Amino acid sequence: MNVLMVDDHVMFLQGMKNLLDVLVPELRVETADDMVQAITLVQRTPFDLVLLDWHLNEGDGADSIRRLRDAGCMARVVVLSGETNSALIRQSVELGAAGFIPKKYSSEMMVAALRNVLAGRIFLPSEALDKSAGRGNEPAAAAFAAYATDPRLAGLTARQMDVYRAATRGLPNKLIARQLEIAESTVKAHLTVVFSALGVRNRTEAAYQASREGTRVD
């Protein structure tokens, strides 16, 4: 599995890479200390996972995630941050992040959280799960990856499943529409059907529910 780590704290970046090289040797880890380098790498290599520092010197995580998607990055994105307030965690989920790992975690806790993500689960810290997911007008794009084998999805059409699979990678509606060559309004209509099948109102609710249940992607 190809993993890209993006962090402008060089010591943390190298420390995490060394840790992963030892504890999760099946990963092929590349690093970038700014978004310019990160964009160059994602345009050259099809990464499966991006570990992204929320507070880069050149901008916040919201801007970084949008830049990755605009560059065509299809990888799942997991946010790393020293800040862990529930509003920030929720914002990352709404932007399509497949997880949020606090930098304050010990090495063991961080690797355990990462293993959850590598196993296809949504990982959110406990402080986020104590809060209600609430409502959102344009919720998280990657939120319900953990429902891949849910029997409630059995009644979906092939095209609805295509949209669903693209959503599990955290792709925004615009990029899904471009990839599948359909209208963005059609993407939204298909996702509405998926939400109804899962019994949630939006992708953010699906992400929080998946994290609580620890459901795994097949």
Secondary structure, DSSP 8 states (H G I E B T S, - for coil): -EEEEE-S-HHHHHHHHHHHHHH-TT-EEEEESSHHHHHHHHHHS--SEEEEESEETTEEHHHHHHHHHHTT--SEEEEEES---HHHHHHHHHTT-SEEEETTS-HHHHHHHHHHHHTT--B--HHHHTS-----SS--TTTTGGGTT-GGGTT--HHHHHHHHHHHTT--HHHHHHHHTS-HHHHHHHHHHHHHHHT-SSHHHHHHHHHHHT----
